Amino acid sequence: MSAASPPSDPLIGARVGEYHIQGVLGRGGMGVVYRAEDTALGIPVALKSITAGMTTDASFVRRFRTEARAMARVASPHIVRVMALRETEHGLFIVMEYVDGGSLHDRMADGPMPWATLWPLLRQMLLGLEAAHTVGVVHRDIKPRNVLLTTDDTVKLTDFGLARLQSDGDATRTQAVAGTLAYMSPEQVRSLPTLDHRSDLFSLGLTAYEALVGRLPFDRDGGDFTMMRAIVEDEFPAPTAFDDRVPPEVATALMRALEKDPDRRYASAAEMREALAGVGDDAAPTRTRMPPPPPPVVPPPRQAPDTAPTSPASGRRPSPAILSGIAAGVLALLALGWWLTRTSTLTLVPLAEVTYFLDGEPVAGEVDVSPGTHEVLCVAHGASATTEVEVGRGAERRVACATPDQAVDVSAFWDGTAEPASVLVDGTQAVPLPTRLSLGTGHHTLRVISTRLDTTLTVDVLPTFDPAPPPPQTVAVQAGTAPPPPTDTPVAQSGPIAQPMPQQTQSQPPPQVQQPSPPLQSTGPAPARMGTVDVTMDAGVTLSLDGSSMSGGSREMSPGTYTARCQAGPLSETTRVTVTAGQRSAVRCYAPSRVVRVTTTGAEGAWMTVVVDGQPGAQTPTQVTLPVGRHTIIVRRRGYEVVGQDMMTVDVPPRFSPDPLPPVPLAFEIRSAN
């Protein structure tokens, strides 16, 4: 721990009970760790507090208290000792022993550590974990920063509350309750309910691996999704692949801790310590065993000085065996009550542009939930995915929604023969076909153009709860002299106004092929005489004439008749523009808005939250005004569900007319989910 103290902290120099705060040891978004002096004992201590912004978060305060109890429960020289949990006028504090030698992360800054140097430290880490696991405590956030060292190299494991207090690149996700992604086990990444103490052994294996060779066995700079996939799927290289100074037998023993399947790892910290001791300097390690807790002391009932309790049957005092049985029954009832009232926790990992809904309610971060099955909806860039999460009583689950890129193979054919064409993606510069595109999560517009083809279609890339990369999509535009086969759902269209949209399917129907527009040509007098087209476009739309993109202003063109297309995303409208020699023609592409009136039926007096493009808004009944483009609307509320399709799309198409679009009524039928 370093003692860098920002002078602006108002608690520096203050007294909190019998503790005199002297400086800041660590600071993060969730809390602060101070260096202080216990004035009664004259010893240095560390005080851990909750930041002001988190003091009103009941679940976080509960976890803070849980951390203190978990650390106090473990009696080991290799766990930071908790001395007290204090409620003060300055907030809630955990009083801990002060560790003055920095962290393993600080030590690793000097470069890879030889096995002879690392093993004494790793052995103590395993002793600390063994003590914690013996009393049922699973750390779930083992990493170099949570391994503290004294000046004589005694290891102290810390941060059992999973709340990150230092600002680093290993940012613990969402209130830091589910671990640090770079050091997570596969079962943590996958939010499996079967996670147990062997997850800590995997995290410790990654920590030791990094200490030995100076890096993790995967690329941690490729983003969260890349790391998640590597942890769950990729086979890790042995440490010897990066540093041949690592003894092969050490590498082999360490790699067992990094097995994807927990059943193939070491069964316990003790087994892992004994295996590594066989290749280290400690040939006869000792097992740390926690003494059993003392039996509960039941005080005898209070009685008058001269009165002796008697048994109704015999007049004798109850025997010790009877008193012990009564005490055991009381303790069993108390334990049963505690178990029945335990809450469960679900953590939704935050990600930019992602909105979560839990059982219909918009949520973020960590939430307390009842045991059972819960529906989680992830909405990102107008696309969505749904999963069901089973949460056991008192369990803690972690759910992460990813927004991966997806490969899309695009090609065009005319009468079965490859057509030399280009594709414009969301109105950007044309790319020759065939090609493979990489598209981000959301709705995309592909416009395929050739001398005899002009087709617009949409491609959806959905968010996902699966860390595996999505398979490529294939888009093949088929056209020709024969009419295309009929389809019930044309891809490029300006209506209907509102239509159901499935949430998870990724079907791509064949695009509606339009007849090719006539090429630019003159139908009037000599080409030397030109006409002028005045082009005006609102923000959010594009305009083209016979496939040639136009910008605002005036442009001279050969006399003739042209097809004008006004486009916004997947929506477009076409009209014919006639250019006459020596005259001016005007064309304007409007970006209108549209009013949508949202109501609910079926459950009398029940309101629902209206969510437009993933953003929660007003409650029903209400009306919203949508800009040009395609939008998704859902309604959500915990305790209620929608009958039938619960996501609708509303199109606000671009137009060549200034007339307003008619309002759209949307009525969702709802019912109680109970």
C-alpha positions in Angstrom: 0.0 0.0 0.0 1.3 3.4 -0.9 0.4 6.5 1.1 -0.3 9.1 -1.6 -3.0 11.4 -0.1 -4.9 14.0 -2.1 -5.0 17.1 0.1 -8.7 17.7 -0.8 -9.9 14.7 1.2 -11.8 16.2 4.2 -11.1 13.2 6.4 -7.3 13.5 6.4 -6.4 14.7 9.9 -9.8 13.9 11.3 -10.6 11.5 14.2 -13.0 8.7 13.6 -13.7 7.3 17.0 -10.4 6.3 18.4 -8.7 6.4 15.0 -6.7 9.3 13.7 -6.8 9.3 9.8 -3.3 10.1 8.4 -3.6 9.5 4.6 -5.2 7.7 1.7 -3.8 4.2 0.8 -6.2 3.5 -2.1 -9.2 5.1 -3.8 -11.7 4.0 -6.3 -15.3 4.5 -7.5 -16.7 2.3 -4.7 -14.6 3.2 -1.7 -11.5 4.5 0.0 -8.8 2.9 2.2 -7.2 5.2 4.7 -4.0 4.8 6.8 -4.8 5.7 10.4 -3.5 5.3 13.9 -5.3 3.5 16.6 -4.8 6.1 19.4 -5.8 3.7 22.1 -3.2 1.0 21.1 -0.7 3.2 19.4 -0.5 1.0 16.2 -1.2 1.8 12.5 -4.4 0.4 11.0 -6.2 0.6 7.7 -9.8 2.0 7.5 -11.9 1.0 4.6 -15.0 3.1 3.9 -17.7 3.5 1.3 -17.7 6.5 -1.0 -20.4 9.0 -0.5 -22.1 8.1 -3.8 -22.6 4.4 -2.7 -23.8 4.9 0.9 -27.5 4.9 -0.3 -27.1 1.7 -2.2 -28.5 -0.9 0.2 -27.1 -3.9 -1.7 -23.6 -2.4 -1.8 -23.7 -1.6 1.9 -24.8 -5.2 2.6 -21.8 -6.5 0.6 -19.5 -4.2 2.5 -20.7 -5.7 5.8 -20.4 -9.2 4.3 -16.8 -8.5 3.4 -16.0 -7.6 7.0 -17.7 -10.8 8.3 -16.0 -13.0 5.7 -12.6 -11.7 6.5 -13.2 -11.9 10.3 -14.4 -15.5 9.9 -11.0 -16.7 8.6 -8.2 -17.0 11.2 -5.1 -17.2 9.1 -1.8 -15.2 9.1 -2.3 -15.0 5.3 -5.6 -13.2 5.4 -5.8 -9.5 6.3 -7.1 -9.4 9.8 -10.3 -7.5 10.5 -10.3 -5.8 13.9 -13.7 -4.1 13.9 -16.7 -2.8 11.9 -17.6 0.7 13.0 -20.6 2.9 12.4 -19.5 6.5 12.8 -20.7 10.0 12.1 -18.4 9.8 9.0 -20.0 6.5 7.7 -19.3 2.8 8.0 -15.7 1.7 8.3 -13.9 -1.7 8.3 -10.9 -1.5 10.6 -8.1 -3.8 9.4 -4.5 -4.5 10.1 -2.1 -2.2 8.2 0.1 -4.1 5.6 3.1 -2.0 4.7 4.9 -3.9 1.9 2.8 -3.1 -1.2 1.1 -5.7 -3.3 2.2 -8.6 -5.6 1.2 -6.3 -8.5 3.8 -3.8 -7.3 6.4 -6.6 -7.1 5.6 -7.8 -10.6 6.4 -4.4 -12.0 10.1 -5.4 -11.7 9.6 -8.1 -14.4 9.0 -11.9 -14.4 9.8 -13.6 -11.1 12.0 -16.7 -10.9 10.2 -19.7 -9.5 12.5 -19.8 -6.5 11.2 -16.3 -5.7 7.6 -16.8 -6.5 7.1 -20.2 -4.8 7.4 -18.9 -1.2 4.8 -16.3 -1.9 2.5 -18.6 -3.9 2.7 -21.2 -1.0 1.4 -18.6 1.4 -1.4 -17.6 -1.0 -2.5 -21.2 -1.1 -2.4 -21.4 2.7 -4.6 -18.3 2.9 -7.1 -19.8 0.4 -7.1 -23.1 2.1 -8.1 -21.4 5.4 -10.8 -19.4 3.7 -12.2 -22.4 1.8 -12.2 -24.5 5.0 -14.8 -22.2 6.5 -16.8 -21.9 3.3 -15.5 -18.5 2.1 -14.8 -18.2 -1.7 -12.8 -15.1 -2.6 -13.9 -14.8 -6.3 -11.5 -11.9 -7.0 -8.0 -13.3 -6.7 -5.5 -11.1 -8.6 -2.1 -9.5 -8.0 -3.6 -6.3 -6.6 -5.4 -8.3 -3.9 -2.3 -10.1 -2.7 -0.6 -7.8 -0.2 2.9 -8.2 1.2 4.5 -7.2 4.4 8.1 -5.9 4.5 9.3 -9.4 5.5 7.4 -11.0 2.5 4.4 -12.4 4.5 1.4 -12.7 2.1 -1.9 -11.2 3.1 -5.0 -11.8 0.9 -7.5 -8.9 1.0 -10.7 -7.6 -0.6 -13.1 -10.3 0.1 -16.0 -8.0 -0.6 -15.1 -7.9 -4.3 -15.2 -4.1 -4.4 -12.3 -2.6 -6.3 -10.7 0.3 -4.5 -7.8 1.1 -6.9 -8.0 2.6 -10.4 -6.4 0.2 -12.8 -6.8 -1.5 -16.1 -8.2 -4.6 -14.4 -11.5 -2.8 -13.7 -13.8 -5.1 -11.7 -17.1 -5.0 -13.6 -20.2 -3.4 -12.1 -19.8 -2.6 -8.4 -16.9 -5.2 -8.6 -19.1 -8.0 -7.3 -18.2 -10.7 -9.8 -14.5 -10.5 -10.1 -12.0 -9.0 -12.4 -12.5 -10.2 -16.0 -8.8 -10.8 -16.8 -8.5 -13.2 -13.9 -12.0 -14.9 -14.0 -12.5 -18.6 -14.3 -14.6 -20.0 -17.2 -17.5 -20.6 -14.8 -17.4 -17.0 -13.6 -17.4 -15.7 -17.2 -20.4 -18.0 -18.0 -22.2 -17.1 -14.8 -22.6 -20.8 -13.9 -24.5 -21.4 -10.6 -22.0 -24.3 -9.8 -19.1 -21.9 -9.2 -17.2 -23.0 -6.1 -13.8 -22.7 -4.4 -12.0 -24.2 -7.5 -12.7 -20.9 -9.3 -10.2 -19.3 -6.9 -7.6 -21.9 -7.9 -8.0 -20.9 -11.6 -7.7 -17.2 -10.7 -4.6 -18.0 -8.6 -3.2 -20.0 -11.5 -3.5 -17.0 -13.8 -1.9 -14.8 -11.1 1.1 -17.2 -10.8 1.3 -17.5 -14.6 1.6 -13.7 -15.0 4.1 -13.4 -12.2 6.3 -16.1 -13.8 6.4 -14.8 -17.3 5.2 -11.2 -17.1 1.9 -11.7 -19.0 -1.3 -13.6 -19.1 -1.8 -16.6 -21.4 -4.1 -14.5 -23.7 -4.3 -11.1 -25.2 -5.9 -8.7 -22.7 -5.8 -5.7 -25.0 -8.4 -7.1 -27.5 -11.4 -6.0 -25.4 -13.8 -7.8 -22.9 -15.4 -10.1 -25.5 -12.1 -11.3 -26.7 -10.9 -12.1 -23.2 -14.2 -13.8 -22.3 -13.9 -16.1 -25.4 -10.2 -16.9 -24.6 -11.0 -17.8 -21.0 -13.9 -20.0 -22.0 -12.7 -21.6 -25.2 -9.0 -21.1 -26.0 -6.3 -23.6 -25.0 -3.7 -21.7 -23.1 0.0 -22.0 -24.0 2.2 -23.3 -21.2 4.4 -20.7 -19.4 7.4 -22.1 -21.1 6.1 -20.8 -24.5 6.9 -17.3 -23.2 9.9 -17.9 -20.9 12.1 -21.0 -21.3 13.5 -20.4 -17.8 10.3 -21.7 -16.2 11.0 -25.3 -15.1 8.9 -27.7 -17.3 7.6 -29.5 -14.2 6.4 -26.2 -12.7 4.6 -25.3 -15.9 2.9 -28.7 -16.0 1.7 -28.5 -12.4 0.5 -24.9 -12.9 -1.4 -25.7 -16.1 -3.6 -28.1 -14.2 -5.0 -25.2 -12.2 -6.0 -23.6 -15.5 -8.2 -26.4 -16.8 -11.5 -25.2 -18.2 -13.4 -28.0 -16.4 -13.3 -27.5 -12.6 -13.4 -31.3 -12.2 -10.0 -31.5 -13.9 -8.3 -28.9 -11.7 -7.0 -29.5 -8.2 -9.7 -30.5 -5.8 -8.5 -28.1 -3.1 -5.9 -25.4 -2.3 -4.1 -28.0 -0.2 -3.8 -30.4 -3.2 -2.5 -27.6 -5.4 0.1 -26.6 -2.8 1.3 -30.2 -2.3 1.6 -30.7 -6.1 3.7 -27.5 -6.5 5.7 -28.3 -3.4 6.9 -31.4 -5.2 8.7 -29.2 -7.8 9.6 -26.4 -5.4 11.7 -26.0 -2.3 9.1 -27.1 0.2 9.2 -30.9 0.2 7.1 -31.3 3.3 4.4 -28.7 3.4 2.0 -28.6 6.3 -1.7 -28.4 6.0 -3.4 -25.5 7.7 -6.5 -26.7 9.5 -9.0 -24.4 11.2 -10.0 -25.4 14.7 -13.7 -26.2 15.0 -15.8 -23.4 16.4 -16.5 -23.7 20.1 -19.9 -25.1 21.0 -22.6 -22.5 21.7 -22.9 -21.5 25.3 -26.4 -21.4 26.5 -26.8 -19.5 29.8 -29.0 -21.1 32.4 -32.4 -19.5 33.0 -32.4 -16.8 35.6 -34.1 -17.7 38.8 -34.8 -16.4 42.2 -32.0 -17.0 44.8 -33.9 -19.5 46.9 -35.9 -21.2 44.1 -34.7 -24.3 42.4 -36.5 -25.3 39.1 -38.1 -28.6 39.2 -39.3 -31.1 36.6 -43.1 -31.5 36.7 -42.7 -35.2 36.8 -39.8 -35.7 39.2 -39.1 -32.4 40.9 -35.5 -32.6 39.7 -33.5 -30.1 37.6 -33.4 -30.7 33.8 -30.4 -32.7 32.8 -27.6 -31.2 30.8 -28.6 -33.4 27.9 -32.1 -31.9 27.9 -30.7 -28.4 28.0 -28.3 -29.2 25.1 -31.2 -30.6 23.1 -33.2 -27.5 23.6 -30.3 -25.3 22.6 -29.7 -27.3 19.5 -33.3 -27.0 18.5 -33.3 -23.3 18.9 -30.1 -22.9 16.9 -31.6 -25.2 14.2 -34.7 -23.0 14.0 -32.5 -19.8 13.8 -30.4 -21.4 11.0 -33.5 -22.4 9.1 -34.9 -18.8 9.4 -31.6 -17.4 8.2 -31.6 -19.7 5.2 -35.1 -19.0 4.2 -34.7 -15.2 4.3 -31.4 -15.0 2.3 -31.7 -12.9 -0.8 -30.1 -13.6 -4.1 -28.1 -11.2 -6.3 -27.9 -10.8 -10.0 -25.3 -8.6 -11.6 -25.8 -7.2 -15.1 -22.4 -6.3 -16.5 -22.5 -2.7 -17.9 -21.5 -2.1 -21.5 -21.8 1.1 -23.5 -25.0 1.4 -25.6 -26.5 -1.7 -23.8 -29.8 -1.5 -21.8 -30.9 -4.4 -19.6 -34.4 -5.3 -18.6 -35.0 -7.8 -15.8 -38.5 -9.3 -15.8 -39.7 -6.3 -17.8 -38.1 -3.6 -15.6 -35.1 -1.5 -16.8 -32.2 -2.2 -14.4 -28.4 -1.7 -14.2 -25.6 -3.1 -12.2 -26.3 -5.3 -9.2 -29.9 -6.1 -8.1 -31.4 -8.2 -5.4 -33.7 -10.8 -6.8 -35.9 -13.6 -5.4 -34.8 -17.2 -6.0 -36.1 -18.7 -9.3 -36.0 -18.1 -13.0 -35.7 -14.5 -14.3 -35.9 -13.2 -17.9 -33.1 -10.8 -18.9 -33.5 -8.7 -22.1 -30.5 -6.9 -23.6 -31.2 -4.1 -26.1 -28.3 -2.5 -28.0 -28.5 -0.2 -31.1 -32.2 -1.2 -31.6 -31.5 -4.9 -31.6 -32.2 -7.3 -28.8 -31.6 -10.7 -27.2 -33.3 -12.5 -24.4 -32.0 -15.2 -22.0 -33.4 -16.9 -18.8 -31.2 -16.9 -15.7 -31.8 -19.4 -12.9 -30.8 -17.9 -9.5 -30.6 -20.1 -6.4 -31.4 -19.0 -2.9 -28.6 -16.8 -1.6 -26.7 -17.3 -4.9 -24.9 -14.6 -6.9 -25.1 -14.7 -10.7 -23.4 -12.6 -13.3 -24.9 -11.9 -16.7 -23.0 -10.2 -19.5 -24.5 -9.1 -22.8 -21.9 -8.6 -25.6 -22.2 -6.6 -28.8 -19.9 -8.4 -31.2 -19.1 -7.6 -34.8 -20.4 -10.2 -37.3 -19.0 -11.2 -40.7 -21.5 -10.8 -43.6 -20.7 -12.3 -47.0 -22.4 -10.2 -49.8 -22.7 -11.2 -53.5 -24.9 -10.5 -56.4 -26.1 -12.7 -59.3 -28.0 -12.0 -62.6 -29.8 -15.1 -64.0 -27.4 -17.2 -61.9 -24.2 -15.5 -63.1 -22.1 -13.3 -60.8 -23.0 -9.7 -61.4 -20.3 -7.0 -61.3 -21.9 -4.8 -58.6 -21.0 -2.7 -55.5 -22.5 -2.5 -52.0 -23.1 0.7 -50.0 -23.2 0.0 -46.3 -25.3 2.5 -44.4 -24.8 5.0 -47.1 -21.0 4.8 -47.1 -18.5 4.5 -50.0 -19.3 1.6 -52.3 -17.3 -1.7 -52.0 -17.0 -4.1 -55.0 -18.7 -7.5 -54.8 -18.3 -10.2 -53.8 -17.0 -9.1 -50.4 -17.0 -10.0 -46.7 -18.2 -7.1 -44.4 -17.7 -6.8 -40.7 -20.8 -5.2 -39.2 -21.3 -4.0 -35.6 -24.4 -4.8 -33.5 -27.6 -3.1 -34.8 -29.6 -2.6 -38.0 -27.7 -2.0 -41.2 -28.7 -1.0 -44.7 -27.0 -2.7 -47.7 -27.6 -1.2 -51.1 -26.4 -3.3 -54.0 -25.9 -1.4 -57.2 -24.9 -2.3 -60.7 -25.8 -1.1 -64.2 -29.0 -3.1 -64.1 -29.6 -3.7 -60.4 -30.4 -1.4 -57.5 -31.6 -3.3 -54.4 -31.8 -2.1 -50.8 -32.0 -4.6 -47.9 -31.4 -4.8 -44.2 -29.1 -6.9 -42.1 -29.5 -7.3 -38.3 -26.5 -8.1 -36.1 -27.9 -9.0 -32.7 -26.4 -8.7 -29.2 -25.7 -12.0 -27.5 -25.2 -13.6 -24.1 -22.9 -16.1 -25.7 -19.1 -15.3 -25.5 -18.5 -17.3 -28.7 -18.3 -15.3 -31.9 -21.5 -15.3 -34.1 -21.3 -17.3 -37.3 -21.1 -15.4 -40.6 -24.3 -14.3 -42.4 -24.7 -14.7 -46.1 -26.5 -12.2 -48.4 -26.8 -13.2 -52.0 -28.9 -10.9 -54.2 -30.5 -12.9 -57.0 -32.0 -11.0 -59.9 -32.5 -11.4 -63.7 -34.9 -11.2 -66.6 -37.3 -13.6 -64.9 -39.3 -12.2 -62.0 -38.0 -13.0 -58.5 -39.9 -15.6 -56.5 -42.7 -14.2 -54.4 -41.9 -13.5 -50.7 -44.2 -12.7 -47.9 -41.8 -10.3 -46.2 -40.0 -8.0 -48.6 -36.9 -6.5 -47.1 -36.9 -3.0 -48.6 -40.2 -1.3 -48.2 -41.8 1.8 -46.8 -44.7 0.0 -44.9 -46.6 -1.3 -43.2 -46.4 1.3 -40.5 -46.2 -1.0 -37.6 -45.3 -4.7 -37.7 -44.2 -7.3 -35.2 -40.4 -7.9 -35.1 -39.1 -11.2 -33.5 -36.5 -10.5 -30.9 -34.0 -13.3 -31.5 -34.4 -14.8 -34.9 -31.9 -13.7 -37.5 -33.6 -14.7 -40.7 -32.7 -12.8 -43.9 -35.4 -13.1 -46.5 -34.5 -12.5 -50.1 -34.5 -8.8 -51.0 -37.2 -7.2 -53.2 -35.5 -6.7 -56.6 -36.5 -3.5 -58.4 -36.5 -3.0 -62.1 -33.3 -1.4 -63.2 -33.5 2.4 -63.6 -32.6 3.8 -67.0 -29.1 5.1 -67.3 -28.3 8.8 -67.4 -29.3 9.8 -70.9 -30.6 12.7 -72.9 -34.1 12.6 -74.4 -34.2 16.2 -75.5 -32.2 18.4 -77.8 -28.5 18.3 -78.2 -26.4 17.4 -75.1 -24.9 20.9 -75.2 -28.1 22.3 -73.7 -28.3 21.2 -70.0 -31.0 21.6 -67.4 -30.5 22.4 -63.7 -31.7 20.4 -60.7 -31.9 22.2 -57.3 -31.5 19.6 -54.5 -32.5 20.2 -50.9 -32.2 17.5 -48.1 -33.2 17.6 -44.5 -30.7 16.3 -41.9 -30.8 12.5 -41.5 -31.6 11.6 -45.1 -29.7 11.0 -48.4 -30.8 11.5 -52.0 -29.7 9.9 -55.3 -30.7 10.3 -58.9 -30.5 7.1 -60.9 -28.1 5.7 -58.2 -25.8 8.7 -58.3 -25.5 10.3 -54.8 -26.5 13.9 -54.7 -25.4 16.7 -52.3 -27.4 19.8 -51.5 -27.3 22.7 -54.0 -27.7 23.0 -57.8 -26.4 20.6 -60.4 -26.5 20.7 -64.2 -27.8 17.5 -65.8 -28.6 16.2 -69.3 -32.3 16.5 -70.1 -34.3 13.4 -69.4 -36.3 11.6 -66.7 -34.5 10.3 -63.6 -35.5 8.1 -60.6 -34.9 10.0 -57.4 -34.5 8.0 -54.2 -34.9 9.7 -50.8 -33.4 7.3 -48.1 -33.0 7.1 -44.4 -31.5 3.8 -43.2 -33.5 0.9 -44.6 -36.5 3.2 -45.5 -36.8 5.0 -48.8 -39.3 6.6 -51.2 -38.8 7.1 -54.9 -40.2 9.6 -57.4 -39.5 10.6 -61.0 -37.8 13.9 -61.8 -37.9 15.4 -65.3 -35.0 17.6 -66.4 -35.7 20.0 -69.3 -33.0 21.9 -71.2 -32.6 25.4 -70.1 -35.0 25.1 -67.2 -34.7 24.4 -63.4 -36.2 21.5 -61.6 -36.5 21.2 -57.8 -36.4 18.1 -55.7 -36.5 18.0 -51.9 -36.1 15.1 -49.5 -37.9 15.6 -46.2 -37.1 13.9 -42.9 -40.5 14.0 -41.1 -41.4 13.0 -37.6 -44.2 10.8 -36.5 -46.4 10.7 -33.4 -47.0 7.3 -31.8 -49.8 6.8 -29.3 -49.0 3.9 -26.9 -51.7 2.3 -24.8 -52.2 -0.9 -22.9 -55.3 -3.1 -22.6 -56.2 -6.3 -20.7 -55.2 -5.4 -17.1 -57.4 -2.7 -15.8 -55.6 0.4 -14.5 -52.1 -1.2 -15.1 -49.4 1.1 -16.6 -46.3 0.0 -18.4 -43.0 1.7 -19.1 -42.5 2.5 -22.8 -39.0 1.8 -24.1 -38.1 3.3 -27.5 -34.9 2.0 -29.1 -33.7 0.7 -25.8 -34.2 3.9 -23.8 -36.9 3.8 -21.1 -39.4 6.7 -21.2 -42.9 7.6 -20.0 -45.6 5.3 -18.7 -48.7 4.3 -20.6 -50.9 5.8 -21.8 -48.5 8.2 -23.6 -47.5 9.5 -26.9 -43.9 9.8 -28.3 -42.6 11.7 -31.3 -40.1 9.7 -33.4 -37.6 11.1 -35.9 -37.1 9.7 -39.4 -35.9 6.1 -39.5 -36.9 2.7 -38.1 -37.6 2.3 -34.4 -38.4 -0.4 -31.9 -41.0 0.0 -29.2 -41.5 -2.3 -26.2 -43.4 -2.0 -22.9 -42.1 -3.4 -19.7 -43.1 -3.6 -16.0 -42.2 -6.2 -13.4 -45.1 -8.4 -12.5 -46.8 -8.0 -16.0 -46.2 -9.5 -19.4 -47.3 -8.8 -22.9 -49.7 -11.2 -24.7 -48.2 -12.1 -28.1 -45.4 -10.1 -29.7 -44.0 -7.6 -27.3 -41.7 -5.7 -29.6 -43.1 -3.6 -32.5 -41.3 -1.6 -35.2 -42.5 1.8 -36.3 -41.3 3.2 -39.5 -40.9 6.9 -40.1 -40.0 7.0 -43.8 -38.4 9.9 -45.6 -40.6 11.7 -48.1 -40.7 13.9 -51.1 -43.9 15.5 -49.7 -44.0 18.1 -46.9 -47.3 16.7 -45.6 -47.1 15.3 -42.1 -47.3 11.6 -41.5 -50.4 10.3 -39.8 -50.2 9.2 -36.1 -49.7 5.6 -35.3 -51.7 3.9 -32.5 -50.0 1.0 -30.7 -52.0 -1.0 -28.3 -50.3 -3.8 -26.2 -52.4 -6.4 -24.5 -51.0 -7.1 -21.1 -51.7 -9.4 -18.2 -50.4 -10.2 -14.7 -47.4 -12.5 -14.7 -48.4 -13.9 -11.3 
